[in-house]
């Protein structure tokens, strides 16, 4: 069975290699990561490895999981202050976020799930526990790590409707992989039932809630004054600000059209728009240019500051700030009057609505929220968020909220309280890790 699995995987690697090659030509991040994906570490990384000591390996697939992992890693560091960490991710953005968060830890691209690639990594590290964030089931990875006598735990486990269909199709392989995992920490009863259906032993399965509710606010936001953040974005504390975060293809056009209509009644409204993928920035700027909006990239704001005769710095009038920097979306949310979270008006499945909600901001999102189904339901039930079906409903609700400050305030408080009610999962997961090691 493993022979067939490896054969299929090798075929897929060679079949997709032209895509990898193009990415490597145009992206230094991909060039850096390609060796690590095949299990080859640079001499610079190898020099940092403490070969005689044990490592906690934390794997977070992409950006969302990387942010979840950060909340857990923070608590792991408190509980096990002398542990060594190996942190991995699958995407360039995920790796970069983890490197920024943990410059003193070893952060790598996770190797391909091929026997040789995994073995090359395991030769370098003595793994004590492998922590997989959000149900990353890789048959070779878990089997070979288990051969090292390491413990394996899935934390914040979830199985989306799409993933469940795929896993059911490969149920025989999935069941074999699940056998090697010691503990399953699942977000909800539904996800616990799904993992058991796929072959996990019931006695290994725990329901601990969703870590996404914990550690949503960064220390930077907690410690930085709002007035300073307003100034960073060239706005004042009196401005009404609409933040559209993590927008995807097809949504920027909607946002700009709605913004144009809303300005007819709220002429002073400012917009911060943050595309999920930075390669969309040029396209977005072309849209804004065609509509004659005054806009600027966040990264160039400081260079555009003017100075009065008394030396006071000020920015020229700007309608729209295009957020083209990493890790600053939470800052933008902190000064928002109202927030729209993207990936939800198109069939992507939505993005993180908990960040703005935790800051006490009223949140709007579209009809496609499969990836954040439970948080979306909770926020709607607690009247901290509004789900819209289309562009027309988005415009109507933005106008209604901006004309009703008591409703804005009430929704914001409800959103913040909803997030607080879901917290505590990180410590529950930490207890399971500690119990596993004992």
C-alpha positions as CSV (number, residue, x, y, z in Angstrom):
1,X,0.0,0.0,0.0
2,X,2.8,2.4,0.9
3,X,4.7,1.4,-2.3
4,X,1.6,2.4,-4.4
5,X,1.2,5.7,-2.4
6,X,4.8,6.6,-3.0
7,X,4.6,5.8,-6.6
8,X,1.6,8.1,-7.1
9,X,3.3,10.9,-5.2
10,X,6.5,10.6,-7.2
11,X,4.4,10.8,-10.4
12,X,2.6,13.9,-9.1
13,X,6.0,15.6,-8.2
14,X,7.3,15.0,-11.7
15,X,4.0,16.0,-13.3
16,X,3.9,19.3,-11.5
17,X,7.6,20.1,-11.8
18,X,7.2,22.6,-14.6
19,X,5.0,24.6,-12.3
20,X,7.6,24.4,-9.6
21,X,10.3,25.5,-12.1
22,X,8.3,28.6,-13.1
23,X,7.8,29.5,-9.5
24,X,11.5,29.1,-8.8
25,X,12.4,31.4,-11.7
26,X,10.2,34.3,-10.5
27,X,10.3,33.8,-6.7
28,X,13.3,33.7,-4.4
29,X,11.1,32.2,-1.7
30,X,10.4,29.2,-3.9
31,X,14.1,28.9,-4.7
32,X,15.0,28.9,-1.1
33,X,12.4,26.3,-0.2
34,X,12.9,23.8,-2.9
35,X,15.9,22.1,-1.3
36,X,14.1,21.8,2.0
37,X,11.0,20.3,0.3
38,X,13.3,17.5,-0.8
39,X,14.8,17.2,2.7
40,X,18.1,19.1,2.1
41,X,19.0,21.6,4.8
42,X,21.5,24.4,4.3
43,X,24.8,24.3,6.2
44,X,23.6,27.5,8.0
45,X,20.6,25.6,9.4
46,X,22.7,22.5,10.2
47,X,25.1,24.5,12.3
48,X,22.2,25.5,14.5
49,X,20.9,22.0,15.1
50,X,21.6,20.5,18.6
51,X,22.0,16.9,17.5
52,X,22.1,15.4,21.0
53,X,19.0,17.2,22.2
54,X,15.3,16.4,21.6
55,X,13.0,18.6,19.5
56,X,9.4,19.5,19.4
57,X,8.4,19.6,15.8
58,X,5.4,21.9,15.1
59,X,3.9,21.7,11.6
60,X,1.5,24.4,10.4
61,X,0.4,24.0,6.8
62,X,-0.2,27.6,5.7
63,X,-0.9,31.1,7.0
64,X,-4.0,30.4,9.1
65,X,-2.4,27.4,10.7
66,X,0.8,29.4,11.3
67,X,-1.1,32.0,13.3
68,X,-2.8,29.2,15.3
69,X,0.6,27.6,15.9
70,X,2.0,30.9,17.3
71,X,-0.6,30.9,20.1
72,X,0.3,27.3,21.0
73,X,4.1,27.8,20.7
74,X,3.9,30.7,23.1
75,X,2.4,28.4,25.7
76,X,4.8,25.5,24.9
77,X,7.7,27.9,25.6
78,X,6.2,28.7,29.0
79,X,5.5,25.1,29.9
80,X,8.7,23.6,28.5
81,X,11.2,26.5,28.6
82,X,14.2,24.4,27.7
83,X,12.7,22.5,24.7
84,X,14.1,22.9,21.2
85,X,11.7,23.8,18.4
86,X,11.6,22.8,14.8
87,X,8.8,24.6,13.0
88,X,7.6,23.9,9.5
89,X,5.0,25.2,7.0
90,X,4.0,24.3,3.5
91,X,3.7,27.8,1.9
92,X,6.3,30.6,1.5
93,X,4.0,33.0,3.3
94,X,3.5,30.6,6.2
95,X,7.3,30.1,6.5
96,X,7.9,33.9,6.4
97,X,5.4,34.6,9.1
98,X,6.9,31.9,11.4
99,X,10.4,33.2,10.7
100,X,9.3,36.7,11.7
101,X,7.6,35.4,14.8
102,X,10.4,33.1,15.8
103,X,13.8,34.4,14.5
104,X,15.7,32.3,17.1
105,X,14.0,29.0,16.1
106,X,14.6,26.7,13.2
107,X,11.9,27.3,10.6
108,X,11.8,25.2,7.4
109,X,9.5,24.2,4.5
110,X,8.0,20.9,5.4
111,X,9.5,18.1,3.2
112,X,7.5,16.3,0.6
113,X,5.8,13.2,2.0
114,X,8.3,10.9,0.2
115,X,10.2,8.4,2.2
116,X,13.7,9.8,1.2
117,X,12.7,13.4,1.9
118,X,11.4,12.7,5.4
119,X,14.3,10.5,6.3
120,X,16.8,13.2,5.4
121,X,15.1,15.6,7.8
122,X,14.8,13.0,10.6
123,X,18.5,12.2,10.3
124,X,19.2,15.7,11.5
125,X,16.8,15.9,14.4
126,X,15.9,13.8,17.4
127,X,12.2,14.3,17.5
128,X,10.4,13.9,20.8
129,X,6.9,15.0,19.7
130,X,5.4,15.9,16.4
131,X,2.5,18.5,16.7
132,X,0.3,18.7,13.6
133,X,-1.9,21.7,13.5
134,X,-5.4,21.2,12.0
135,X,-5.4,17.6,10.8
136,X,-2.4,17.4,8.5
137,X,-2.5,13.6,7.7
138,X,0.7,12.6,5.8
139,X,1.2,8.8,5.8
140,X,5.0,8.7,5.4
141,X,5.6,11.6,7.8
142,X,3.7,10.0,10.7
143,X,5.0,6.5,10.0
144,X,8.6,7.5,9.9
145,X,8.4,9.9,12.9
146,X,6.8,7.1,14.9
147,X,9.7,4.9,14.0
148,X,11.9,7.3,15.9
149,X,9.8,6.5,19.0
150,X,8.4,10.0,19.0
151,X,4.8,10.9,20.1
152,X,2.4,12.4,17.6
153,X,-0.6,14.7,18.3
154,X,-3.1,16.5,16.1
155,X,-4.0,19.8,17.7
156,X,-7.0,22.0,16.9
157,X,-8.2,19.3,14.5
158,X,-10.8,20.0,11.9
159,X,-12.0,18.2,8.9
160,X,-13.9,20.4,6.4
161,X,-16.7,19.1,4.2
162,X,-14.3,19.1,1.2
163,X,-11.5,17.3,3.1
164,X,-13.9,14.8,4.5
165,X,-15.0,13.8,1.0
166,X,-11.4,13.4,-0.1
167,X,-10.4,11.4,3.0
168,X,-13.4,9.1,2.6
169,X,-12.2,8.3,-0.9
170,X,-8.7,7.3,0.4
171,X,-10.1,5.9,3.7
172,X,-7.8,2.8,3.7
173,X,-4.6,4.9,3.5
174,X,-6.0,7.5,6.0
175,X,-6.8,4.8,8.5
176,X,-3.3,3.4,8.3
177,X,-1.8,6.9,8.9
178,X,-4.2,7.6,11.8
179,X,-3.0,4.4,13.6
180,X,0.4,6.1,14.2
181,X,-1.1,9.2,15.9
182,X,-1.3,9.1,19.7
183,X,-3.8,11.8,20.5
184,X,-6.4,13.7,18.5
185,X,-7.5,17.1,19.8
186,X,-10.5,18.1,17.8
187,X,-12.3,21.5,17.7
188,X,-15.8,20.1,17.9
189,X,-18.0,17.0,18.3
190,X,-18.6,17.0,14.5
191,X,-14.9,16.9,13.7
192,X,-14.4,14.3,16.4
193,X,-17.0,12.0,14.9
194,X,-15.5,12.4,11.5
195,X,-12.0,11.4,12.6
196,X,-13.4,8.4,14.3
197,X,-15.3,7.5,11.2
198,X,-12.0,7.7,9.2
199,X,-10.4,5.2,11.5
200,X,-9.1,7.0,14.7
201,X,-9.4,5.0,17.9
202,X,-12.2,6.6,19.9
203,X,-10.3,6.6,23.2
204,X,-7.5,8.7,21.6
205,X,-10.0,11.5,20.5
206,X,-10.6,14.6,22.6
207,X,-12.8,17.7,22.0
208,X,-11.0,20.9,23.2
209,X,-12.5,23.8,21.2
210,X,-10.8,26.1,18.7
211,X,-7.4,27.7,19.4
212,X,-8.3,30.4,16.9
213,X,-10.2,32.1,19.6
214,X,-7.0,32.3,21.8
215,X,-4.1,34.7,21.2
216,X,-5.9,36.5,18.5
217,X,-4.4,39.9,19.5
218,X,-0.7,40.3,19.1
219,X,1.4,42.0,21.8
220,X,2.1,44.8,19.3
221,X,-1.6,45.7,19.1
222,X,-2.2,45.4,22.8
223,X,0.7,47.7,23.6
224,X,0.4,50.2,20.7
225,X,-1.8,53.2,21.1
226,X,-4.6,53.6,18.6
227,X,-3.8,57.2,17.8
228,X,-0.3,56.1,16.6
229,X,-1.8,53.4,14.3
230,X,-4.2,56.0,12.8
231,X,-1.2,58.1,12.0
232,X,0.7,55.2,10.5
233,X,-2.2,54.8,8.0
234,X,-2.4,58.6,7.3
235,X,-5.8,58.9,9.0
236,X,-7.1,60.7,12.1
237,X,-9.2,59.4,15.0
238,X,-12.2,61.2,13.7
239,X,-12.2,59.4,10.4
240,X,-14.7,56.7,9.5
241,X,-12.7,53.8,8.1
242,X,-13.8,50.7,6.3
243,X,-11.3,47.9,6.2
244,X,-11.7,45.1,3.6
245,X,-9.2,42.4,4.6
246,X,-7.9,39.3,2.8
247,X,-9.8,40.1,-0.4
248,X,-9.6,37.6,-3.3
249,X,-10.0,37.8,-7.1
250,X,-13.5,39.0,-7.9
251,X,-13.9,40.8,-4.6
252,X,-11.8,43.9,-5.1
253,X,-14.2,45.1,-7.9
254,X,-17.1,44.6,-5.6
255,X,-15.4,46.5,-2.7
256,X,-14.6,49.5,-4.9
257,X,-18.1,49.6,-6.5
258,X,-19.7,49.6,-3.0
259,X,-17.2,52.1,-1.7
260,X,-18.1,54.4,-4.6
261,X,-21.8,54.2,-3.7
262,X,-21.4,54.6,0.0
263,X,-19.3,57.8,-0.5
264,X,-22.4,59.5,-1.9
265,X,-23.8,59.5,1.7
266,X,-20.6,59.3,3.7
267,X,-18.2,61.5,1.8
268,X,-15.4,61.3,4.4
269,X,-15.3,57.5,4.6
270,X,-11.8,56.1,4.2
271,X,-10.9,52.6,2.8
272,X,-8.1,50.2,3.7
273,X,-8.0,47.3,1.3
274,X,-5.7,44.3,1.9
275,X,-5.5,41.7,-0.9
276,X,-4.8,38.2,0.4
277,X,-2.0,37.8,-2.2
278,X,0.3,40.7,-2.8
279,X,0.7,39.9,-6.5
280,X,-2.8,41.4,-6.9
281,X,-1.7,44.8,-5.8
282,X,-1.0,46.2,-9.4
283,X,-4.4,45.0,-10.6
284,X,-6.1,46.6,-7.6
285,X,-4.2,49.9,-8.2
286,X,-5.4,49.9,-11.8
287,X,-9.0,49.6,-10.6
288,X,-8.6,52.5,-8.2
289,X,-6.9,54.6,-10.9
290,X,-9.8,54.0,-13.3
291,X,-12.3,55.2,-10.6
292,X,-10.1,58.3,-9.9
293,X,-9.6,57.5,-6.2
294,X,-6.5,59.0,-4.4
295,X,-4.7,56.0,-3.1
296,X,-1.3,54.9,-1.8
297,X,0.6,51.8,-0.8
298,X,1.1,51.4,2.9
299,X,4.8,50.7,2.3
300,X,5.4,54.1,0.7
301,X,3.4,56.2,3.1
302,X,6.4,57.4,5.1
303,X,8.1,58.8,2.0
304,X,5.0,60.8,1.1
305,X,4.8,62.8,4.3
306,X,4.9,66.6,3.9
307,X,6.1,69.0,6.6
308,X,4.8,72.4,7.7
309,X,7.0,75.4,8.5
310,X,7.0,74.4,12.1
311,X,8.3,70.9,11.3
312,X,5.0,69.2,11.8
313,X,4.6,66.1,9.6
314,X,1.3,65.5,7.7
315,X,0.1,63.3,4.8
316,X,-1.6,64.6,1.6
317,X,-5.4,63.8,1.5
318,X,-5.8,60.1,0.7
319,X,-9.1,58.1,0.1
320,X,-7.7,54.6,0.0
321,X,-4.7,52.8,1.6
322,X,-3.6,49.6,-0.2
323,X,-2.1,47.3,2.4
324,X,1.0,45.8,0.7
325,X,2.9,44.8,3.9
326,X,3.0,41.6,5.8
327,X,1.6,41.3,9.3
328,X,-0.2,44.7,9.5
329,X,-3.8,43.7,8.8
330,X,-4.5,43.3,12.5
331,X,-3.3,46.9,12.9
332,X,-5.7,48.1,10.2
333,X,-8.6,46.2,11.9
334,X,-7.8,47.9,15.2
335,X,-8.7,51.4,13.7
336,X,-11.6,50.2,11.6
337,X,-15.2,51.5,12.0
338,X,-16.5,48.5,10.2
339,X,-14.8,45.4,8.7
340,X,-15.4,43.2,5.7
341,X,-13.5,39.9,5.6
342,X,-12.8,38.5,2.1
343,X,-12.6,35.1,0.6
344,X,-16.3,35.0,1.4
345,X,-18.0,36.6,-1.6
346,X,-16.3,34.1,-3.9
347,X,-16.0,30.3,-3.5
348,X,-12.9,30.3,-1.3
349,X,-14.4,29.5,2.0
350,X,-13.7,32.7,4.0
351,X,-10.8,34.0,6.0
352,X,-10.2,34.8,9.7
353,X,-13.1,36.7,11.1
354,X,-11.9,36.3,14.7
355,X,-9.2,38.9,14.4
356,X,-11.5,41.9,13.8
357,X,-14.1,40.5,16.1
358,X,-11.6,40.2,19.0
359,X,-10.9,43.9,18.6
360,X,-14.6,44.7,19.1
361,X,-15.3,45.5,15.5
362,X,-18.6,44.7,13.7
363,X,-17.8,42.2,10.9
364,X,-19.4,41.6,7.6
365,X,-18.7,38.6,5.3
366,X,-20.2,36.9,2.3
367,X,-22.1,33.6,1.7
368,X,-19.0,31.3,1.4
369,X,-17.7,30.7,4.9
370,X,-17.0,26.9,4.9
371,X,-13.5,27.4,6.4
372,X,-14.9,29.4,9.3
373,X,-18.3,27.9,9.6
374,X,-18.5,27.6,13.4
375,X,-17.0,31.1,14.2
376,X,-19.3,32.6,11.6
377,X,-22.4,30.9,13.2
378,X,-21.3,32.0,16.7
379,X,-20.8,35.7,15.7
380,X,-24.1,35.8,13.9
381,X,-25.9,34.2,16.8
382,X,-24.3,36.7,19.2
383,X,-25.3,39.6,16.8
384,X,-21.6,40.6,16.3
385,X,-21.5,39.9,12.5
386,X,-23.7,40.2,9.4
387,X,-23.6,37.7,6.5
388,X,-24.5,39.2,3.2
389,X,-25.5,37.4,0.0
390,X,-24.2,39.8,-2.6
391,X,-22.8,43.2,-3.5
392,X,-26.2,44.9,-3.0
393,X,-26.6,43.5,0.5
394,X,-23.1,44.6,1.4
395,X,-23.8,48.1,0.3
396,X,-27.1,48.3,2.2
397,X,-25.5,47.0,5.4
398,X,-22.5,49.2,5.3
399,X,-24.7,52.3,4.8
400,X,-27.0,51.1,7.6
401,X,-24.2,50.6,10.1
402,X,-22.4,53.9,9.3
403,X,-25.7,55.7,9.9
404,X,-26.4,54.0,13.2
405,X,-23.5,54.4,15.7
406,X,-25.4,52.8,18.5
407,X,-25.8,49.6,16.4
408,X,-22.1,49.8,15.4
409,X,-21.1,49.9,19.1
410,X,-23.5,47.1,20.1
411,X,-22.3,44.8,17.3
412,X,-18.7,45.5,18.2
413,X,-19.2,44.6,21.9
414,X,-21.1,41.5,20.9
415,X,-18.3,40.4,18.6
416,X,-15.6,40.8,21.3
417,X,-17.7,39.0,23.9
418,X,-18.3,36.1,21.4
419,X,-14.6,35.6,20.9
420,X,-14.0,35.7,24.7
421,X,-16.6,33.0,25.2
422,X,-14.7,30.6,22.9
423,X,-11.3,30.9,24.5
424,X,-9.4,28.3,26.5
425,X,-8.6,25.7,23.9
426,X,-4.8,26.4,23.8
427,X,-4.3,25.4,27.5
428,X,-6.4,22.3,26.9
429,X,-4.2,21.3,24.0
430,X,-1.1,22.1,26.1
431,X,-2.4,19.7,28.9
432,X,-2.8,16.9,26.3
433,X,0.8,17.5,25.0
434,X,2.1,17.4,28.6
435,X,0.1,14.3,29.4
436,X,1.4,12.6,26.2
437,X,5.1,13.3,27.2
438,X,4.6,12.0,30.7
